Amino acid sequence: MAFTYAPGRSGKYASEILQGFEGTLQVDGYAAYNRVLDLRDSAPIQLAYCWAHARRKLYELTHNNVAPIAEEGLNPLAPHFPVQGLSFLAKKSLATANSPILA
């Protein structure tokens, strides 16, 4: 695992930072990471996308009635996001019980 910094979000920074990288790269779906795929000629890179970001896009499409069929992709993800749809107080109660402050 590595955390890096770049002065912007341009795909060129990702390309520079990942030059020579081999392996799986967890990304959030930001289009600039598609540029990293160009590096695959020199090194094997597999992109692994974030389920939360994918779910959000499917939810937006379904919720805004842009593409109701997106719900077919959203429904199987529901077990992985059990707090979705709960009230604020229910979420707060679960967070308090399961994620205590460590400080």
Secondary structure as GFF3:
##gff-version 3
##sequence-region A 1 103
A	DSSP	alpha_helix	11	17	.	.	.	ID=ss1
A	DSSP	beta_strand	23	27	.	.	.	ID=ss2
A	DSSP	three_ten_helix	31	41	.	.	.	ID=ss3
A	DSSP	beta_strand	45	49	.	.	.	ID=ss4
A	DSSP	alpha_helix	51	63	.	.	.	ID=ss5
A	DSSP	three_ten_helix	68	70	.	.	.	ID=ss6
A	DSSP	alpha_helix	71	74	.	.	.	ID=ss7
A	DSSP	three_ten_helix	75	80	.	.	.	ID=ss8
A	DSSP	alpha_helix	88	98	.	.	.	ID=ss9
###
